[in-house]
Amino acid sequence: MMRVLALASTFPRWKNDTEPDFVYWLESLLAKDFEITVLAPHHKGARLSENIGGLKVRRFRYFIPKYERLCYEGGIRPNMQKSLLARLQLPFLLISEFAAVKMLLPRNRFDLIHAHWILPQGLVAVLAKKIFSVPVIVTVHAGDVFPLKSPFFRALAKWTLKNADEVTVNSRATAEAVRRVADVRMQIIPMGVDLKLFSSGSAAKIRKKYGINGKALLFVGRLAEKKGVAFLVSAMKRIVRKYPSCTLLIVGDGPERHLLERQVRSLNLSKNIIFAGSVPKKELPAFYRAADVFVLPSIVARSGDTEGLGVVLLEALASGTPVAASNVGGIPDIVIDNSTGLLFPQKNPDAIAASVLRILGSKALSNKLVRNAKKRIIRNFSWNVVAEKFRKIYLRGSS
């Protein structure tokens, strides 16, 4: 059986972890046809070695364990922005990851390396390729290319992409961003959604828990600038004029939570907006099914970062919940305006409110959007469809 080494800086650390799990889903499906080892950074409390979902998972330490701050809980770039200690750990991460790869390759005789994100995983993979002549696939997830402004890091990214055997991106917007860095051939393959998981869940349980009696809106995601949640909070002022008992559930945590809570109080919306905090993936289906509309108000942040795809949109639509989202980044790859959802311009509370009110005011529109979206998701975004595309790339990359 062909052996694959997958490199990732975001991967579940333990059971019911709230870290994004798309790398786990993809690689665990591919493990049916390939022998896959995932190499990820260590985090305090995580095992250095374990087998989960048919995957061999190996974690490498890159600093004194209790002081490891660079990875997880927001990602490398946000952690570097908020912590000097995290910034200081970047060279240690690169050296430690390369050392771990260099140790694993000869022992396991891998046929292929799949690096998730250009930096640092792609760079480490290409360096290993130069020594061990192992083909490399680099998958770009958007956060590694949209905010890429430093000439030094752009040069590293360009060299990495040029020396990869295959490059995949998660959306058309990400592909355009990659072209501005390096003129390389690439294939657009989105991340997927677990249709079975998001076809269940008790709406009544969530509505009872949070005391929701009227219309319900939902946001799921990290509370960071690029998610644009402040504009959704502002839009609620207009929405509650039409639906006074409407509730907005905000699921997730992040650096902007305190600012958002202050904004909610200043707008006298504390009775209408609930911060639910981070929620394990297995509990999310019930939240989606409890909502009348899912809203993703993402923006282009000051750093240039934006939504690469919007996997939460796939989760909402797979749950049968209509969506309204901003027209930025890779979102239009999922949301076709007036067909699979409604699009609104970024940073525009009035436009957000208008889109939400359109859906709330028309059951026919809501049903049409969900019906069209489900067909599109089954055809293009189910994990089985996505995994099959990567399976073909794995076979091609190793030949």
C-alpha positions as CSV (number, residue, x, y, z in Angstrom):
1,M,0.0,0.0,0.0
2,M,1.3,3.5,-0.9
3,R,2.6,5.4,2.1
4,V,1.8,9.1,2.5
5,L,3.1,11.6,5.1
6,A,0.7,14.5,5.7
7,L,2.0,17.6,7.3
8,A,-0.4,20.0,9.1
9,S,-0.2,22.8,11.7
10,T,-4.0,22.5,12.5
11,F,-5.2,19.1,13.6
12,P,-7.5,17.8,16.4
13,R,-5.4,17.5,19.6
14,W,-7.8,15.2,21.5
15,K,-11.3,13.9,21.4
16,N,-14.0,16.6,21.0
17,D,-11.4,19.2,20.3
18,T,-12.8,22.5,18.9
19,E,-9.9,23.0,16.5
20,P,-10.8,22.8,12.8
21,D,-10.8,19.2,11.7
22,F,-10.9,19.3,7.9
23,V,-7.4,17.8,7.6
24,Y,-8.5,14.9,9.8
25,W,-11.7,14.2,7.7
26,L,-9.8,14.3,4.4
27,E,-6.9,12.1,5.5
28,S,-9.0,9.6,7.4
29,L,-11.1,9.0,4.2
30,L,-8.0,8.6,2.1
31,A,-6.6,6.1,4.7
32,K,-9.0,3.6,3.2
33,D,-6.6,3.4,0.1
34,F,-3.3,4.7,1.5
35,E,-1.2,4.2,4.6
36,I,-1.2,7.7,6.1
37,T,0.9,9.3,8.8
38,V,0.0,12.8,10.0
39,L,2.7,14.9,11.5
40,A,1.5,17.9,13.5
41,P,2.9,20.2,16.2
42,H,2.6,19.1,19.8
43,H,0.3,21.0,22.2
44,K,0.2,20.6,26.0
45,G,-2.2,17.8,26.8
46,A,-1.9,16.1,23.4
47,R,-0.3,12.7,22.9
48,L,2.9,12.5,21.0
49,S,1.8,9.4,19.2
50,E,-1.6,7.8,18.6
51,N,-3.8,6.1,16.0
52,I,-7.1,7.7,15.2
53,G,-9.5,7.2,12.3
54,G,-7.2,4.9,10.5
55,L,-4.4,7.4,10.8
56,K,-1.0,7.2,12.5
57,V,-0.6,10.6,14.2
58,R,2.8,11.8,15.3
59,R,3.3,15.1,17.1
60,F,6.6,16.9,17.4
61,R,7.7,19.2,20.2
62,Y,9.1,22.5,19.1
63,F,9.5,24.3,22.4
64,I,9.3,23.7,26.2
65,P,5.8,22.0,26.2
66,K,4.1,24.2,28.7
67,Y,5.3,27.3,26.8
68,E,4.3,26.2,23.3
69,R,2.2,29.1,22.0
70,L,2.6,29.2,18.2
71,C,0.1,26.7,16.9
72,Y,-3.6,26.0,17.5
73,E,-6.2,28.3,19.1
74,G,-6.4,30.6,16.2
75,G,-3.4,29.5,14.0
76,I,0.2,30.5,13.6
77,R,-0.3,34.0,12.1
78,P,-2.8,35.3,14.7
79,N,-0.7,33.8,17.5
80,M,2.4,35.6,16.2
81,Q,0.5,38.9,16.1
82,K,-0.6,38.7,19.8
83,S,2.4,37.1,21.4
84,L,6.2,37.9,21.3
85,L,6.8,34.4,22.7
86,A,4.9,32.8,19.8
87,R,7.0,34.9,17.3
88,L,10.2,33.7,18.9
89,Q,9.1,30.1,18.4
90,L,8.8,30.2,14.6
91,P,12.4,29.2,13.8
92,F,12.1,26.5,16.5
93,L,8.9,25.2,14.8
94,L,10.6,25.1,11.3
95,I,13.7,23.3,12.6
96,S,11.8,20.9,14.7
97,E,9.3,20.0,12.0
98,F,12.1,19.5,9.4
99,A,14.0,17.3,11.9
100,A,10.9,15.2,12.5
101,V,10.3,14.8,8.8
102,K,13.9,13.9,8.2
103,M,13.7,11.3,10.9
104,L,10.4,9.8,9.7
105,L,11.1,9.6,5.9
106,P,13.9,7.0,5.9
107,R,12.2,4.9,8.6
108,N,8.9,4.7,6.8
109,R,9.8,5.0,3.1
110,F,7.0,7.4,2.3
111,D,6.0,7.6,-1.4
112,L,4.5,11.1,-1.1
113,I,4.3,14.1,1.2
114,H,1.1,16.1,1.4
115,A,1.7,19.5,3.0
116,H,-1.3,21.5,4.2
117,W,-0.5,25.2,4.0
118,I,2.5,26.7,2.1
119,L,4.4,27.9,5.2
120,P,5.8,26.2,7.1
121,Q,4.6,22.8,6.0
122,G,5.1,23.3,2.3
123,L,8.5,24.7,2.8
124,V,9.6,21.8,5.0
125,A,8.2,19.3,2.5
126,V,10.0,20.8,-0.4
127,L,13.3,20.9,1.6
128,A,12.8,17.2,2.4
129,K,12.1,16.5,-1.3
130,K,15.5,18.0,-2.2
131,I,17.2,15.4,0.1
132,F,15.0,12.3,-0.2
133,S,13.5,12.8,-3.7
134,V,9.9,12.3,-2.4
135,P,7.1,14.0,-4.5
136,V,5.3,16.8,-2.7
137,I,1.7,18.1,-2.9
138,V,1.0,21.5,-1.3
139,T,-2.6,22.4,-0.4
140,V,-3.2,26.1,0.1
141,H,-6.0,26.9,2.6
142,A,-6.2,30.7,2.0
143,G,-4.9,31.9,5.4
144,D,-1.4,31.1,4.2
145,V,-1.6,33.3,1.1
146,F,-4.2,36.1,1.4
147,P,-2.2,38.0,4.1
148,L,1.2,37.2,2.6
149,K,2.8,40.7,2.2
150,S,6.4,40.4,3.5
151,P,8.8,40.1,0.5
152,F,10.8,37.5,2.4
153,F,7.9,35.2,3.1
154,R,6.5,35.8,-0.4
155,A,9.8,34.7,-1.8
156,L,9.8,31.6,0.4
157,A,6.2,30.8,-0.7
158,K,7.1,31.3,-4.3
159,W,10.0,28.9,-4.1
160,T,7.9,26.4,-2.3
161,L,5.1,26.5,-4.8
162,K,7.4,26.4,-7.8
163,N,9.2,23.3,-6.4
164,A,6.0,21.4,-5.4
165,D,4.9,18.6,-7.8
166,E,1.2,19.4,-7.3
167,V,-0.6,22.4,-5.9
168,T,-4.2,22.4,-4.8
169,V,-6.3,25.4,-3.6
170,N,-9.7,25.5,-1.8
171,S,-11.5,28.1,-4.0
172,R,-11.2,30.4,-7.0
173,A,-10.3,33.3,-4.8
174,T,-7.4,31.4,-3.2
175,A,-6.2,30.4,-6.7
176,E,-6.1,34.1,-7.7
177,A,-4.1,34.9,-4.6
178,V,-1.7,32.1,-5.4
179,R,-1.2,33.4,-8.9
180,R,-0.1,36.7,-7.5
181,V,2.7,34.9,-5.7
182,A,3.8,32.2,-8.2
183,D,2.7,31.3,-11.7
184,V,2.0,27.6,-11.1
185,R,-0.5,25.0,-12.3
186,M,-3.0,24.2,-9.7
187,Q,-6.3,22.4,-9.1
188,I,-9.2,23.8,-7.2
189,I,-10.5,21.2,-4.7
190,P,-12.6,22.6,-1.8
191,M,-12.7,21.1,1.7
192,G,-15.8,19.1,2.3
193,V,-18.7,18.5,4.7
194,D,-19.9,15.3,6.5
195,L,-23.4,15.0,5.2
196,K,-24.4,12.3,7.7
197,L,-23.3,14.3,10.7
198,F,-25.1,17.4,9.7
199,S,-28.4,15.7,8.7
200,S,-29.1,15.2,12.4
201,G,-29.4,17.3,15.6
202,S,-32.2,18.4,17.9
203,A,-33.3,22.0,17.2
204,A,-35.7,21.8,20.2
205,K,-32.9,21.1,22.6
206,I,-30.9,24.2,21.6
207,R,-34.0,26.4,21.6
208,K,-35.0,25.2,25.1
209,K,-31.4,25.6,26.4
210,Y,-31.1,29.2,25.3
211,G,-34.7,30.2,25.8
212,I,-35.4,30.9,22.1
213,N,-39.1,31.4,21.3
214,G,-38.9,33.5,18.1
215,K,-36.8,33.6,15.0
216,A,-33.2,32.5,15.4
217,L,-30.0,33.5,13.6
218,L,-26.7,31.8,13.9
219,F,-23.0,32.6,13.4
220,V,-20.3,29.9,13.9
221,G,-16.7,30.8,13.7
222,R,-13.7,32.4,15.4
223,L,-14.3,35.8,16.8
224,A,-11.6,37.6,14.8
225,E,-11.5,40.7,12.6
226,K,-11.9,38.8,9.3
227,K,-15.2,37.2,10.4
228,G,-16.9,40.6,10.5
229,V,-19.2,39.8,13.4
230,A,-19.4,43.4,14.5
231,F,-21.3,44.2,11.4
232,L,-23.8,41.4,12.1
233,V,-24.3,42.8,15.6
234,S,-25.0,46.2,14.2
235,A,-27.5,44.7,11.7
236,M,-29.4,43.1,14.6
237,K,-30.6,46.6,15.6
238,R,-32.7,46.7,12.4
239,I,-33.7,43.0,12.5
240,V,-35.2,43.2,16.0
241,R,-37.4,46.2,14.9
242,K,-39.2,43.7,12.6
243,Y,-38.8,40.7,14.9
244,P,-38.5,41.8,18.5
245,S,-38.0,38.3,19.9
246,C,-35.3,37.4,17.3
247,T,-32.2,35.8,18.8
248,L,-28.7,35.7,17.4
249,L,-26.6,32.8,18.7
250,I,-22.8,33.4,18.3
251,V,-20.9,30.2,18.5
252,G,-17.1,30.5,18.8
253,D,-14.5,32.4,20.7
254,G,-11.6,34.6,19.9
255,P,-9.8,37.9,20.4
256,E,-12.7,40.1,19.6
257,R,-15.2,38.6,22.0
258,H,-14.9,41.3,24.7
259,L,-15.2,44.0,22.1
260,L,-18.4,42.4,20.7
261,E,-19.9,41.9,24.1
262,R,-19.3,45.6,24.8
263,Q,-20.9,46.4,21.5
264,V,-24.0,44.3,22.3
265,R,-24.4,46.1,25.6
266,S,-24.0,49.5,24.0
267,L,-26.8,48.7,21.5
268,N,-29.1,47.3,24.2
269,L,-29.2,44.0,22.5
270,S,-28.2,41.7,25.4
271,K,-31.7,40.1,25.4
272,N,-31.3,39.3,21.7
273,I,-27.7,38.2,21.3
274,I,-26.2,35.2,23.1
275,F,-22.5,34.2,23.2
276,A,-22.4,30.4,23.4
277,G,-18.6,30.1,23.3
278,S,-16.8,27.2,21.6
279,V,-18.7,24.1,20.9
280,P,-17.5,20.6,19.9
281,K,-18.1,19.6,16.3
282,K,-20.6,16.8,17.3
283,E,-22.8,19.4,19.0
284,L,-22.9,21.8,16.1
285,P,-25.7,20.1,14.0
286,A,-28.2,20.9,16.7
287,F,-27.3,24.6,16.6
288,Y,-27.6,24.8,12.8
289,R,-31.0,23.1,12.8
290,A,-32.2,25.4,15.5
291,A,-31.5,28.5,13.3
292,D,-33.8,30.0,10.7
293,V,-30.9,31.7,9.0
294,F,-27.1,31.2,9.2
295,V,-25.2,34.4,8.6
296,L,-21.5,34.7,7.7
297,P,-20.5,38.4,7.5
298,S,-16.8,37.9,6.7
299,I,-14.7,40.8,5.5
300,V,-11.3,41.4,4.0
301,A,-9.3,42.2,7.2
302,R,-6.6,44.9,7.4
303,S,-4.0,42.3,6.9
304,G,-5.6,41.2,3.6
305,D,-6.8,37.9,5.1
306,T,-10.3,36.8,4.3
307,E,-12.5,33.7,3.9
308,G,-10.8,31.1,1.8
309,L,-14.0,29.0,1.4
310,G,-16.3,29.1,4.5
311,V,-16.8,25.5,5.6
312,V,-19.4,26.6,8.1
313,L,-21.6,27.5,5.2
314,L,-21.4,23.9,4.0
315,E,-22.3,22.7,7.5
316,A,-25.3,25.1,7.6
317,L,-26.6,24.1,4.2
318,A,-26.1,20.4,4.9
319,S,-28.2,20.9,8.0
320,G,-31.0,22.4,5.9
321,T,-30.5,26.0,7.1
322,P,-30.6,28.8,4.6
323,V,-27.6,31.1,4.5
324,A,-26.8,34.8,4.0
325,A,-23.1,35.7,3.5
326,S,-20.8,38.4,2.4
327,N,-19.5,38.4,-1.2
328,V,-15.8,38.0,-0.3
329,G,-13.0,35.4,-0.8
330,G,-14.2,31.9,-1.6
331,I,-17.7,32.4,-0.3
332,P,-19.2,32.8,-3.9
333,D,-17.9,29.3,-4.7
334,I,-20.6,28.0,-2.2
335,V,-23.2,30.7,-2.2
336,I,-24.7,31.5,-5.6
337,D,-26.8,34.6,-5.0
338,N,-30.6,33.9,-5.1
339,S,-29.9,30.3,-5.8
340,T,-28.1,28.6,-2.9
341,G,-28.1,31.5,-0.6
342,L,-28.1,35.3,-0.5
343,L,-24.9,37.4,-0.9
344,F,-24.4,40.9,0.5
345,P,-21.5,43.4,0.3
346,Q,-19.0,43.3,3.1
347,K,-19.0,45.7,6.0
348,N,-22.7,46.7,5.4
349,P,-25.1,46.2,8.3
350,D,-28.1,47.4,6.3
351,A,-27.4,44.9,3.5
352,I,-26.9,42.1,6.1
353,A,-30.3,43.0,7.7
354,A,-32.0,43.2,4.3
355,S,-30.8,39.7,3.3
356,V,-31.8,38.2,6.6
357,L,-35.2,39.8,6.6
358,R,-35.8,38.5,3.0
359,I,-35.2,35.0,4.1
360,L,-37.2,35.3,7.4
361,G,-40.1,36.8,5.5
362,S,-40.4,34.2,2.8
363,K,-40.8,30.5,3.5
364,A,-40.8,29.9,-0.3
365,L,-37.4,31.6,-0.7
366,S,-36.0,29.8,2.3
367,N,-37.1,26.4,1.0
368,K,-35.8,27.2,-2.5
369,L,-32.3,28.2,-1.3
370,V,-32.0,25.0,0.9
371,R,-33.2,22.7,-1.9
372,N,-30.8,24.1,-4.5
373,A,-27.9,24.2,-2.0
374,K,-28.3,20.6,-0.9
375,K,-28.1,19.4,-4.5
376,R,-25.0,21.5,-5.1
377,I,-23.3,20.2,-1.9
378,I,-24.0,16.6,-2.6
379,R,-22.5,17.0,-6.1
380,N,-19.5,19.1,-5.2
381,F,-18.7,19.3,-1.5
382,S,-19.4,15.9,0.2
383,W,-16.2,14.5,1.7
384,N,-16.5,11.4,-0.5
385,V,-16.4,13.6,-3.6
386,V,-13.5,15.7,-2.3
387,A,-11.5,12.6,-1.1
388,E,-11.8,11.0,-4.5
389,K,-10.3,14.0,-6.2
390,F,-7.3,13.9,-3.8
391,R,-7.0,10.1,-4.2
392,K,-6.4,10.7,-7.9
393,I,-3.8,13.4,-7.2
394,Y,-2.0,11.1,-4.7
395,L,-1.8,8.3,-7.3
396,R,-0.7,10.8,-10.0
397,G,1.8,12.5,-7.7
398,S,3.6,9.3,-6.7
399,S,3.8,7.9,-10.3
